[in-house]
Amino acid sequence: MLNAAVTRKTYFGEKASRYDEGRETEEKWQREHAAVRGFLTAGSVLDIPVGTGRFLSLYREMGLTFTGMDVSEEMMAQARAKDPEAEVVFGDIMSIPLPDRSVDIAVCIRLLTLIDTPDMIGAMKELGRVARQRIILSIKTAREKRVERRSVIHPEKAFNRVVDEIGFRVVEKRMARPPEYRVMVLCRR
């Protein structure tokens, strides 16, 4: 079963040190990167999970202030190696250690496809709690929930309901990998 507890235990050791290998050339990776770049605006950014820090250079390039959070010390070590000056700290998306509306933009790429729908809803509520203006996320949604080998396709109704509940609206979607995997930008209503 894919859920937050299982996912928390996955990205450690060798998996963390080898995570980026081969991914940078994947079409999905490139589309995610282009979408995040296109959806970013001025302001402060929380990147959770920051993972290996794949977007840190993008935030620097755009002159944004940012904090990366993750539950894996090994993944954070990879991020710090890419950008030793970056603020990269421990934090769990199920209970983000930040005050309400403390960042302009919350970025959450790849995680929501690795956790079950109840955990996705909890994570979305936390993202909505800390973000003042925007949430940039990737997710798989379809009419009906399905669990594939390594990911969860969440029911569109559940996703749309939580987006509405947290006071946001989907502004734009970009396909990362057909048919269900998209990067989206949500803006506060």
N, C-alpha and C positions, 0 to 999 in steps of 0.2 A: 504494500500500500504506500503510495506517495503521500507524505504529509510533512508538516514543518519539522516534527521531531526527527524523522528519518533524514530529511534533507539537511538539517543542521549537522548531522554526523558524516556527511558524504564528502565534503570538499576539504580534506585534510591530507597531509603527507604527500606522497608522490602525485596524487591526483591534482593537488594544488600547484606543485612545481611544473607539471606538464600540461596544465589546463589550456594554455594558449596555443600549444603546438598544433599546427595545421588549421586552426580555426580562423586565423586572420584572412586566409584565402577563400573561405567558404562564402558563397553568395549570400546566405542568410546573415552572416556576420557583417558583411559589407552593407547590406540593406538596413540592418539594425543601426549601424554607425551613421549612415546617411540620414535616417529618420531622426535619431537623437539630435544630430547636428541641426537639422531643419526645425526641430521643435523647441530648441533651447532659446531662451530670451535672457535679458539682463537680470541679474539678481543673484541670490544665494542658492546653492544646490546641495541637496542631500542625495548621494548615490548609495542606495541600499538594495541588495548587497553590492559592495564595491568590487568584490572578487579580486581579480588580479590587477584591477585599476585600468581597464581598457579605455575608459573615457577621460581619465585624468588629464592627459595631454590636450584633449579637446577643450576641457574646461579652462585650462591655462591659456590656450590659444585664443579663446573668446573673452579672456579677462574676467572670468567669473570667480566668485568666492565659493568654495566647496568643502564639503566634508564627506568622506567615504566611511561607510559602516559595514561591518560584516561580523559573523559569528566564528569565522575560521581565522585563527592567528596565521596559519600558513598562507591562506589567500591574501590576507592583509600584508604579509611579508613580501609577497610578489608585487603588490601595489606600491609598497614603500620603496622597493628596489627600482621601480619605474620612475617614481617621483618622490625622492627622499624628503622634500619639503612639504608634501601633502599632509593634510590632517586626515589620518586614517585611524579610526577608533572602533572598539568593540561595540556592537549594537545588534539587537535582534528585531527583525521587522514585526514580530508579534507584540512587541512592547518597546517602541522606539524611545530611547532615553533623551527626548527633546521636548520642550514646551509646545503647546498648541500654536499652530501657525508661525513657527519659528524659522522656516525656510521659504523662499519664493517658489522653488521647484523641487519636487521629489522625483528621482529617477529610479525605476525598478525594472531592470531588463533580465529576462530569462527565468527568474525565480517563480513567478506565478504559474508557470506551466509545470513546475515540479512539485506542487503541493495540491492537496485535495481541496474541493470547493469550500468547505467550512473554513479552512485555513486561508484560502484566497480572500474570502470575505473579511476575515480578521485583519489580514495584511492591508487590504484596501482601506479599511476603517482607520488604521494607523497612518497610512500615507495621507489620507484626507485630513486627519487631525493635525499633522505637522506642516502640511503644504498650504501656503497662503494663496498661491495663484494657479499653479500647474502641477500635474502629475504626468510624467512620461513613463509608459510601461509597455511591456510586451506580454501578450496573452494569446491563448488559443480559446476560441469560443465557437459554439455551434448550437443548433436547436436543442440537441440532447447531449447530456454529459457522456463522455467516453474516456476510458483510461487506456492509453496505448502503452507500449513497452516502457518508455521513459518519460511520458508526459501525460498531463491531464488536459482534456478539452472540456472547458467549463460550459455549463448551460448559459446561453445568452441572457435568459431572463434573470438568473441569479446575478450575473455581472452587471446588467443594466440597473437592477434594483439597488445594488450597493453603490453604484456610481451616483444614482439619484439621492440615496440616503445620506451620503457624505457631502452633498451639496455641490457636485461637479456635473459637467456634461462632456460628452465626447465631442471634440471639435474636429479632429482629423484622424484618419487611420491610414497606415501604409502597410502594404503586404510585405512580410519578411520571408515567408515560405508558404506557398499555396497548399491547401485551400484555407486553413484556419488561423495560421500564425501571423499576427499583426503587431506592429508597434503603433501605439496610439498616444495622442495628447489629450488630456482632460483639462478643462479650465473651470475655475470656480464660477458658479452661477451668480 
